[in-house]
Amino acid sequence: MQISVDDPLRDDVVRLLEEHLADMRATSPPESVHALDPHALVGPGLTFWTLRDDGLLLGCAALKELDPRHAEIKSMRTEAVARRRGVAGRLLDHVVSVARERGYQRLSLETGTQEFFAPAWALYVSRGFTTCGPFGSYVPDPNSLFFTTSLAQGPDPLP
């Protein structure tokens, strides 16, 4: 399995991201769907990766810079056939590692509150993420759960 920077507009990636958006729309009200469409994952301040096995897409993740000290994980998704094979954990570990290398002090994410998201919650907690309040441009939302982790060495200077 290999993780590489990739194009979110590749056909197989677009299909996976559209499936992701469909699931988000099926589990959350429209105002609480914060997943990005493929075109929104292209541009400055965003890095998009896929994990592939012999070219076969198994999952994806993105890193969005919020400011020079804080970044957000976006669009974490694993193909249904690849679930429970460690794909999400590998992608998450990769994104955390890159965020550290880039000097971010905090890494955060938003996910849903519905039981559908329970496997994701468990993964984030297993990697040291804790729940937090809204960050960036998010506002309090009963359908959103926010997680964060400090990447800073020593005392965390960010709230």
SULMOPE-V666245 format. One record per backbone hydrogen bond with DSSP energy under -0.5 kcal/mol. CO is the residue of the C=O (numbers start at 1). NH is the residue of the N-H. If there is no record, write none. Layout:
CO;NH / CO;NH
This chain:
2;52 / 4;50 / 6;8 / 7;10 / 10;14 / 11;15 / 12;16 / 13;17 / 14;18 / 15;19 / 16;20 / 17;21 / 18;22 / 19;23 / 20;24 / 21;25 / 22;26 / 23;27 / 24;28 / 29;32 / 30;33 / 32;34 / 37;40 / 37;41 / 38;41 / 39;42 / 43;46 / 45;65 / 47;63 / 48;6 / 49;61 / 50;4 / 50;52 / 51;58 / 51;59 / 52;2 / 53;56 / 56;53 / 58;79 / 59;51 / 60;77 / 61;49 / 62;74 / 63;47 / 64;72 / 67;66 / 67;70 / 69;105 / 69;106 / 70;66 / 70;67 / 71;108 / 72;64 / 74;62 / 75;77 / 77;60 / 79;82 / 79;83 / 80;83 / 82;85 / 82;87 / 86;90 / 87;91 / 88;92 / 89;93 / 90;94 / 91;95 / 92;96 / 93;97 / 94;98 / 95;99 / 96;100 / 97;101 / 98;102 / 99;104 / 100;103 / 105;151 / 105;152 / 106;71 / 107;149 / 108;73 / 109;147 / 111;145 / 114;117 / 115;118 / 117;120 / 117;121 / 118;122 / 119;123 / 120;124 / 121;125 / 122;126 / 123;127 / 124;127 / 124;129 / 125;128 / 130;148 / 132;146 / 135;138 / 141;144 / 143;113 / 145;111 / 146;132 / 147;109 / 148;130 / 149;107 / 155;157
